[in-house]
């Protein structure tokens, strides 16, 4: 009875965090695994499974991004400069979310056009702290205070192949820990440890490239503004694992195995000079649908690869009132220096959330300086090092617990190194 007084008080908070998103998708535990860490992707409505990645956190949405990023990024580390206050509307100072990630990669196509292959290895860590909890006896008398938290650490590998049409694949293996109670009994210690795997694939196809007749005959290099456009398709199955139980002998619960499918369009204009190549304007439209692969009736895992994701209803009509969640958003990147994004996500039984994000990069700043001065050293600096800052916020609806949740990240990158 003492264990029940202690242990079942904490899930009330957890249900407040997540149950609105799961009302029609089945029941699962370890739901913190679905918290998306990337401010850049969260600003575009969390639609990240098919959006070609440029940051370490992208592997959370689809581990195939790791191979794609390794075509240009050799070493990167991304982190939260400050912890994210989770559910800030409730003023719970000890309830926070934190994450970090990093990766190393190399493009072997730098040595031979016959081997357009890039490989990457990365790590990702995520933790949510539920704050201080009170242990009581059956009469409600305080016995002790303790802190509860859940976290995971993952190791990922990714590969990407192709020059024009590009195919990337990846996987992540996670070690997961949930500590909801310090109380130890003969059949429980209030703690769960388990593992899970993410797998993903990403296809990127260019649909518009610069014309050969736009090449300067004197220099042999492209000149002026060059239009470009591409479409990408992404699929991931995340949190593939078994079932867990906090109390021995009681019913075990599935973890939130999730199918994710999406597409993204990107296009814009690239300005090429004799010194630098700069994306003057870049436009992105990204759409994703996901379904937790757990039946609500019997809490057994669903079969198949898509669950209840509807190709037309969810991915085309953007209808989140069916059986799967829908995420979509739009982003504008100006001069590879400043970006702004807008998005929305929603699902069955809960209202759509509006998101907003901004980002700043040193990449475009140094390219602009190089272009203005003609200094090739600045151009080399821009192509080798990049510092990025991203911020996102959930804006609406006003009465939702997530509204006001703000995430910030910093990323340091070394790029385009060949040996």
C-alpha positions in Angstrom: 0.0 0.0 0.0 2.9 2.3 0.8 4.3 1.7 -2.7 1.0 2.5 -4.3 0.7 5.8 -2.4 4.2 6.7 -3.6 4.4 5.3 -7.1 1.0 6.1 -8.6 1.2 9.8 -7.7 4.0 10.5 -10.2 2.1 9.1 -13.3 -0.5 11.8 -12.8 2.1 14.3 -13.9 3.3 12.1 -16.7 -0.3 11.7 -18.0 -0.7 15.5 -17.9 2.4 15.8 -20.1 1.5 13.3 -22.8 -2.0 11.8 -22.6 -3.7 14.3 -24.8 -1.5 13.2 -27.7 -2.2 9.5 -27.0 -6.0 9.4 -26.5 -6.7 7.7 -29.8 -3.3 6.0 -30.4 -3.2 3.4 -27.7 -1.4 3.4 -24.3 2.3 3.1 -23.8 4.9 3.9 -21.1 8.2 5.8 -21.3 6.5 8.5 -23.3 9.3 10.9 -22.7 11.0 9.2 -25.6 8.8 11.1 -28.0 9.8 14.6 -26.8 11.5 16.2 -29.8 14.8 18.0 -28.9 15.5 20.2 -31.9 14.4 23.8 -31.7 15.0 24.2 -35.5 12.7 21.3 -36.4 10.2 22.1 -33.6 9.8 25.6 -35.1 8.6 24.0 -38.4 5.9 22.1 -36.6 8.1 19.1 -35.5 8.0 17.8 -39.1 11.5 16.4 -39.2 11.5 12.8 -40.6 11.9 13.9 -44.2 13.6 17.3 -43.7 17.3 16.8 -44.7 19.2 17.3 -41.5 21.8 19.9 -40.8 22.0 19.5 -37.0 22.9 16.7 -34.6 19.4 16.6 -33.1 18.0 15.6 -36.5 18.9 12.0 -35.7 16.1 11.9 -33.1 13.5 12.3 -35.9 15.2 10.0 -38.4 18.6 8.4 -37.9 19.2 8.4 -41.6 19.9 12.2 -41.3 23.2 11.2 -39.8 24.5 9.9 -43.1 23.1 12.8 -45.1 24.7 15.4 -42.8 28.1 13.7 -43.0 28.4 14.7 -46.6 29.5 18.2 -45.4 29.8 18.0 -41.6 32.9 16.3 -40.1 32.5 17.2 -36.5 29.5 18.7 -34.7 28.2 19.1 -31.1 24.8 20.5 -30.2 23.5 21.3 -26.7 21.0 23.4 -24.7 22.7 26.4 -23.2 19.9 26.5 -20.6 17.5 23.7 -19.6 14.0 23.9 -21.0 11.3 24.7 -18.5 8.7 22.0 -19.3 5.0 23.1 -19.0 6.0 26.7 -17.9 2.3 27.6 -17.4 2.3 25.6 -14.2 5.5 27.3 -12.8 7.1 24.0 -11.7 10.7 25.1 -11.3 12.0 21.5 -11.0 10.3 20.2 -14.1 12.7 20.6 -17.0 14.0 19.0 -20.2 17.6 18.8 -21.4 19.3 17.3 -24.4 22.6 17.1 -26.2 23.9 15.4 -29.3 27.0 15.2 -31.5 28.4 13.4 -34.6 31.4 12.8 -36.7 31.3 12.1 -40.4 33.3 11.9 -43.6 32.5 12.1 -47.3 34.6 9.6 -49.3 33.3 11.2 -52.4 36.0 13.9 -51.8 38.5 11.3 -53.1 36.7 9.7 -55.9 33.5 10.5 -57.8 33.1 6.7 -58.2 32.4 6.4 -54.5 29.8 9.0 -53.5 29.5 7.6 -50.0 29.5 9.4 -46.7 29.4 7.7 -43.2 28.6 9.1 -39.8 28.6 8.1 -36.2 26.8 10.1 -33.5 25.4 10.1 -30.0 22.3 11.7 -28.5 21.2 12.2 -24.9 17.8 13.3 -23.5 16.6 13.7 -20.0 13.4 15.0 -18.4 13.4 15.8 -14.7 10.0 15.6 -12.9 11.2 17.4 -9.8 10.8 16.7 -6.2 8.2 14.2 -5.0 6.9 13.3 -1.5 6.7 9.8 -0.2 3.8 9.3 2.3 2.3 6.5 4.3 -1.3 5.3 4.0 -2.5 8.2 6.2 -0.8 10.8 4.1 2.0 11.5 6.5 5.3 12.5 4.8 8.0 9.9 5.1 10.7 11.2 2.6 11.3 13.4 -0.4 12.9 12.2 -3.6 13.5 13.2 -7.2 12.3 11.4 -10.2 13.6 11.5 -13.8 13.7 9.6 -17.1 16.5 9.6 -19.6 18.1 7.9 -22.6 21.5 7.8 -24.3 21.8 6.6 -27.8 24.6 5.7 -30.3 23.8 6.1 -34.0 25.3 5.2 -37.3 24.3 6.5 -40.7 25.3 6.2 -44.4 24.5 8.2 -47.5 25.1 7.2 -51.1 24.6 9.1 -54.4 25.4 12.4 -56.0 22.2 13.5 -57.7 19.6 11.1 -56.3 20.7 10.4 -52.7 19.7 7.6 -50.4 20.5 7.6 -46.7 19.9 5.0 -44.0 20.6 4.9 -40.3 19.9 3.4 -37.0 20.2 4.3 -33.3 20.5 2.1 -30.3 19.2 3.6 -27.0 19.8 2.8 -23.4 16.7 3.9 -21.4 16.3 4.5 -17.7 13.2 5.5 -15.8 13.5 6.3 -12.1 10.0 7.2 -10.8 10.5 6.0 -7.2 13.4 5.2 -4.8 11.3 2.8 -2.9 12.5 -0.8 -3.0 10.3 -3.8 -2.2 10.5 -7.5 -2.8 9.0 -7.1 -6.3 9.9 -3.6 -7.4 12.4 -0.8 -7.0 10.4 1.8 -8.9 12.9 1.8 -11.7 13.0 0.5 -15.3 16.0 0.0 -17.6 15.6 -1.2 -21.1 16.9 -0.7 -24.7 15.2 0.4 -27.9 16.2 0.9 -31.6 15.4 3.5 -34.2 15.8 2.8 -37.9 15.2 5.2 -40.8 15.6 5.9 -44.5 15.8 9.2 -46.4 15.5 9.7 -50.2 16.5 13.1 -51.6 15.8 13.9 -55.3 16.8 17.1 -57.1 14.1 18.4 -59.4 15.8 21.6 -60.6 19.5 22.3 -61.0 21.5 25.1 -62.6 21.6 25.2 -66.4 24.9 24.6 -68.2 24.3 27.7 -70.3 24.6 29.8 -67.2 28.3 29.0 -66.9 30.7 31.9 -67.4 32.8 31.0 -70.5 35.8 33.0 -69.2 36.0 31.3 -65.8 34.2 28.0 -66.4 32.1 28.6 -63.3 28.4 29.2 -62.8 27.4 32.8 -62.6 24.6 34.8 -61.0 21.6 33.5 -59.3 21.0 29.8 -59.8 17.6 28.3 -59.0 17.4 24.9 -57.3 14.8 22.6 -55.9 14.5 19.2 -54.5 12.0 16.8 -52.9 12.8 14.4 -50.1 10.9 11.4 -48.6 11.6 10.0 -45.2 10.5 7.1 -43.1 11.5 6.0 -39.6 10.4 3.4 -37.0 11.5 4.7 -33.6 11.6 3.1 -30.2 11.5 -0.5 -31.4 11.6 -2.6 -28.2 9.7 -4.8 -25.9 7.5 -4.3 -22.9 8.5 -3.0 -19.4 7.0 -3.3 -15.9 7.8 -1.3 -12.8 6.2 -3.9 -10.6 7.1 -7.6 -10.9 4.1 -9.8 -11.6 1.9 -7.0 -12.8 0.9 -6.3 -16.4 3.8 -5.0 -18.5 3.3 -2.0 -20.8 4.7 -1.4 -24.3 7.1 1.4 -25.0 6.0 4.0 -27.7 7.1 2.3 -30.9 6.3 4.9 -33.5 5.9 4.9 -37.3 6.8 8.2 -39.0 6.4 9.0 -42.6 6.8 12.4 -44.4 8.0 14.5 -47.3 9.6 17.9 -47.8 10.1 20.3 -50.6 13.0 22.8 -50.6 14.1 25.3 -53.2 15.4 28.7 -53.7 18.2 30.7 -55.4 21.9 30.2 -55.0 24.3 33.1 -55.7 27.6 32.0 -57.1 30.6 34.2 -57.5 34.3 33.7 -57.9 34.7 33.8 -54.1 31.7 32.0 -52.5 28.5 30.2 -53.2 25.7 31.5 -51.1 22.0 30.4 -50.9 20.3 33.8 -51.1 16.9 32.5 -50.3 15.9 29.0 -49.3 12.2 27.9 -48.8 11.2 24.7 -47.1 7.8 23.0 -46.7 7.8 19.9 -44.5 5.0 17.4 -43.7 5.0 14.4 -41.4 2.5 11.9 -39.9 3.2 9.5 -37.1 1.3 6.8 -35.3 2.2 5.0 -32.0 2.1 1.3 -32.9 0.1 0.2 -29.9 -3.5 -0.9 -30.0 -5.7 0.9 -27.6 -7.9 -2.1 -27.0 -5.3 -4.7 -25.8 -2.1 -2.6 -25.6 -0.4 -5.0 -28.0 1.9 -3.8 -30.8 0.4 -3.2 -34.2 1.7 -5.1 -37.2 2.9 -3.5 -40.4 5.0 -0.4 -41.1 2.6 2.5 -41.1 0.0 1.7 -38.5 -3.0 4.1 -39.0 -1.1 6.7 -41.0 -3.2 7.8 -44.0 -1.3 8.8 -47.1 -4.1 11.1 -48.4 -5.9 12.1 -45.2 -2.8 12.8 -43.1 0.0 13.6 -45.5 -2.0 15.4 -48.3 -5.1 16.8 -46.6 -3.2 17.4 -43.4 -6.1 16.0 -41.3 -5.0 15.3 -37.8 -8.5 14.3 -36.6 -8.2 10.7 -37.7 -6.0 8.1 -36.0 -2.6 9.5 -36.5 -0.8 12.8 -35.6 0.1 15.3 -38.3 3.0 17.8 -38.3 3.7 20.4 -41.0 5.5 23.8 -41.3 7.2 26.3 -43.5 10.6 27.9 -43.2 12.5 30.7 -44.9 16.3 30.9 -44.7 17.8 34.2 -45.8 21.5 34.4 -46.9 22.4 31.3 -44.8 22.4 33.7 -41.9 18.9 34.1 -40.6 15.9 31.8 -40.7 12.3 32.0 -39.5 9.8 29.1 -39.4 6.1 28.5 -38.7 4.4 25.2 -38.1 1.5 23.3 -36.6 1.1 19.8 -35.1 -2.0 18.0 -33.8 -3.6 14.7 -33.5 -6.8 12.8 -32.7 -8.6 14.2 -29.7 -6.4 17.2 -29.1 -6.2 20.6 -30.7 -3.5 21.7 -33.1 -0.4 23.4 -31.6 1.1 26.4 -33.4 4.9 26.8 -33.4 7.4 29.5 -34.2 11.1 29.3 -34.6 14.2 31.5 -35.5 17.8 30.7 -36.2 21.1 32.5 -36.7 24.2 31.0 -38.4 27.8 32.3 -38.7 28.0 30.6 -42.1 26.2 33.2 -44.0 27.7 36.1 -42.1 31.3 35.1 -43.1 30.2 34.3 -46.7 28.7 37.8 -47.0 31.9 39.4 -45.6 34.0 37.3 -48.1 31.7 38.3 -50.9 31.9 42.0 -50.0 35.6 42.0 -49.5 36.7 39.4 -52.1 38.8 37.9 -49.3 39.2 34.2 -49.9 40.4 33.6 -46.4 37.0 34.6 -45.1 35.5 32.3 -47.7 37.6 29.4 -46.4 36.6 30.2 -42.8 32.9 30.2 -43.7 33.2 26.8 -45.4 35.1 25.1 -42.6 33.4 26.4 -39.4 29.8 27.2 -38.4 28.1 28.3 -35.2 24.3 28.0 -35.1 21.7 29.2 -32.6 18.1 28.1 -32.7 15.0 29.0 -30.7 11.5 27.6 -30.9 8.3 28.1 -29.0 4.8 26.5 -28.8 2.4 29.5 -29.2 -1.2 28.2 -29.3 -3.8 27.3 -28.1 -3.6 29.3 -24.9 -5.1 26.6 -22.7 -2.8 23.8 -23.6 -0.1 22.6 -21.1 2.6 22.8 -23.8 1.9 26.4 -24.8 4.8 28.6 -23.9 7.4 25.8 -23.9 10.6 27.3 -25.3 13.7 25.4 -26.5 17.1 26.9 -27.4 20.2 25.2 -28.7 23.7 26.0 -29.8 25.6 23.9 -32.4 29.3 24.0 -33.3 30.4 22.5 -36.6 33.6 21.7 -38.5 32.8 21.3 -42.2 34.2 20.1 -45.5 37.5 18.6 -44.3 39.1 16.1 -46.6 42.2 14.0 -46.0 
